[in-house]
Structure formats: C-alpha cells, structure tokens
C-alpha cells in the first residue's frame, strides 16, 4: 500500500449504495484504509446513493476513490468514471456484485475492467471489498456473512432477515449506525 499512497492521510472518497450492504462496504473500506494509516478520519468522505437519487460524481480533488456496492449502470456516471480512469490522476478501486455493472463494461467502457478490485455476482459488495482488502483470507467475519446472505438473497441464514430489519430500524432511529466511521463497525467487520 505504501507504493500506491506515498502521502500520509490521503484524500479519499467512498461511493456506495444506501443500504445495509453499502454501509457495511463503506465500513470495510474506511477501516481498512484508516487502520493502515493511509487516511485519517477527516480525509475520507463517504457518499451513499440510492438509484433514484442524484447521480454520484467523483471528487476530482480526491487521491483515492473506492466504489463499492454501487451499480455503475448510469451512463453519466460511467462517463465520469471513464474520464477519471483515463486521466490517471486518482487511484481507483471498484468492488461490486451487480450484474448491471459487470455487463456494462463493454465497448468504450471495456477499459473499466482494469480498475483494481473485484467484480463478482457470488458475494455482496461488502464481502467483495473485504476479500479484496484481506488477500488470502477465505473466512468472512460473521456480520458480513449475514449481510451477504441477505443482500444476495441466498436465504441460508434465517437471522440475516432479522439483521436487515434491525439495521434499517436502527439506521432510522439511531444516527450512530449511519456512520461507517464509527468504531463499533470495526468490531463487526474484523
């Protein structure tokens, strides 16, 4: 990581979905980079989007942009990502499980396949980010297993439904859950 990020506390942007997988994905990425000393609490912005929201934009002042659990199926966003990739000034990462993202990387967008990360429909975005940032490890933390089971509709762990209901309830009732920078997330994803 030192070769990629020579400056301590790089300016980083995380773009993710506004659901349990997106919050878990952001927490995985944020805490991995924070624990490695690459970013500080104040040098990272986390942007959650629903697909009916405004289109994400890449912060051109960022040194690192990590897209996780967000389908890059909107042409405007795909063009922004393509232009950013071609400019080569921002270190890009992309971990996603949406078939729409994977399928849209053709024609002029084929080059986006070169962005570091994992694109695979077998696991949720948080699991893919965790596997990418923990190379060689094969066993997901328990919390991420539940997120994966619910988000990918595997339905092998009944408790994953309860976790999602509880998460959404707490997200609405206790804003502390809506901040992937909070320290308790680190315990859930480790």
C-alpha positions in Angstrom: 0.0 0.0 0.0 2.9 2.4 0.6 3.8 2.2 -3.1 0.3 3.4 -4.1 0.0 6.1 -1.4 3.2 7.9 -0.6 1.3 10.7 1.2 0.1 10.0 4.7 -3.6 10.7 5.1 -4.7 10.7 1.5 -7.9 12.5 0.5 -10.3 9.6 -0.2 -13.9 9.3 -1.4 -16.0 6.2 -1.0 -19.1 5.8 -3.2 -21.6 3.2 -2.2 -25.3 2.2 -2.1 -27.6 3.4 0.6 -28.5 0.0 2.1 -27.1 -2.4 4.7 -24.5 -3.8 2.2 -23.5 -0.2 1.2 -22.9 0.8 4.9 -21.0 -2.4 5.6 -19.0 -1.9 2.4 -18.1 1.6 3.3 -17.1 0.5 6.8 -14.9 -2.3 5.4 -13.1 0.1 3.1 -12.9 3.0 5.5 -11.5 1.0 8.5 -9.0 -0.9 6.3 -7.5 2.3 5.0 -7.7 4.0 8.4 -6.1 1.1 10.2 -3.3 1.0 7.6 -2.6 4.7 8.2 -3.4 5.7 4.6 -6.3 8.0 5.6 -7.4 9.9 8.7 -11.0 10.3 9.9 -11.2 13.7 8.3 -9.6 12.9 5.0 -12.3 10.5 3.9 -15.8 11.3 2.6 -18.4 8.5 2.4 -21.2 9.1 -0.1 -24.3 6.8 -0.1 -26.7 6.8 -3.0 -30.0 5.2 -3.9 -30.5 4.6 -7.6 -33.4 7.1 -7.6 -31.1 9.8 -6.1 -28.9 12.2 -7.9 -26.1 10.7 -9.8 -22.8 10.3 -7.9 -19.9 12.5 -9.0 -16.3 11.7 -8.5 -14.4 14.2 -6.3 -11.6 15.3 -8.7 -9.6 16.5 -5.7 -9.5 13.0 -4.2 -6.4 10.9 -4.4 -8.3 7.7 -3.9 -11.8 6.8 -4.9 -13.3 3.4 -3.9 -16.6 2.4 -5.4 -18.2 -0.5 -3.6 -21.7 -1.9 -3.8 -22.8 0.6 -6.3 -24.0 -0.3 -9.8 -22.3 1.8 -12.3 -25.1 1.5 -14.8 -25.9 5.2 -15.3 -24.2 6.5 -18.5 -23.4 9.9 -16.9 -21.6 8.3 -14.0 -19.9 5.7 -16.3 -18.5 8.6 -18.4 -17.3 10.4 -15.3 -15.6 7.2 -14.1 -14.1 6.6 -17.6 -12.8 10.2 -17.8 -11.3 9.8 -14.3 -9.7 6.5 -15.2 -8.2 7.8 -18.4 -6.8 10.9 -16.7 -4.9 8.7 -14.4 -4.6 11.2 -11.5 -6.8 9.4 -9.0 -6.2 5.9 -7.7 -9.4 4.0 -8.4 -10.8 0.8 -6.8 -14.1 -0.9 -7.6 -15.7 -3.9 -5.8 -19.2 -4.7 -7.0 -21.6 -7.6 -7.3 -24.3 -6.0 -9.5 -24.6 -7.8 -12.9 -25.6 -4.4 -14.5 -22.1 -3.0 -13.6 -20.3 -6.0 -14.9 -22.4 -6.3 -18.1 -22.0 -2.6 -18.9 -18.2 -2.8 -19.2 -18.1 -3.3 -22.9 -17.4 -1.1 -25.9 -15.8 2.2 -24.8 -16.3 1.1 -21.2 -14.3 -2.1 -21.5 -11.3 -0.4 -20.1 -13.1 0.0 -16.8 -12.4 -3.7 -16.2 -8.8 -2.7 -15.5 -9.8 -0.8 -12.3 -8.4 -2.7 -9.3 -10.9 -4.6 -7.3 -13.3 -7.5 -7.6 -16.5 -7.7 -9.7 -18.4 -10.9 -9.0 -22.1 -11.7 -8.5 -21.4 -14.5 -6.0 -20.9 -12.2 -3.0 -22.3 -8.9 -1.8 -20.3 -5.7 -2.1 -19.1 -5.7 1.5 -17.8 -9.3 1.2 -16.0 -8.5 -2.1 -14.4 -5.4 -0.6 -13.4 -7.5 2.5 -11.9 -10.2 0.3 -10.0 -7.6 -1.8 -8.6 -5.8 1.2 -7.8 -9.1 3.0 -6.0 -11.1 0.4 -5.5 -14.8 1.3 -8.3 -14.8 3.9 -11.2 -17.0 3.0 -13.5 -16.8 6.0 -15.7 -13.7 6.2 -16.5 -12.2 9.6 -19.9 -13.3 10.9 -21.6 -10.0 10.4 -20.5 -9.9 6.8 -21.8 -13.4 6.3 -25.2 -12.2 7.4 -25.1 -9.1 5.2 -24.1 -11.3 2.2 -26.8 -13.8 2.9 -29.5 -11.1 2.9 -28.2 -8.8 0.2 -27.6 -11.7 -2.3 -30.9 -13.4 -1.5 -29.1 -16.6 -0.5 -31.5 -17.1 2.4 -29.4 -19.8 4.0 -29.2 -18.0 7.4 -32.6 -17.0 8.8 -31.1 -14.4 11.1 -30.0 -12.3 8.1 -33.6 -11.1 7.6 -33.7 -10.1 11.3 -30.4 -8.3 10.9 -31.6 -6.3 8.0 -34.8 -5.3 9.8 -32.8 -4.3 12.9 -30.3 -2.4 10.9 -32.9 -0.4 9.0 -34.8 0.3 12.2 -31.6 1.5 14.0 -30.5 3.4 10.9 -33.7 5.4 11.2 -33.8 5.7 15.0 -30.1 6.0 15.9 -27.9 8.0 13.5 -24.8 6.4 15.0 -25.5 3.4 12.7 -25.4 5.6 9.7 -21.8 6.5 10.2 -19.5 3.7 8.9 -16.6 5.6 10.5 -17.9 4.7 14.0 -15.5 2.4 15.8 -18.1 -0.3 16.5 -18.2 -1.1 12.8 -14.6 -2.1 13.0 -15.5 -4.9 15.5 -18.3 -6.2 13.3 -16.1 -6.4 10.2 -12.9 -7.8 11.7 
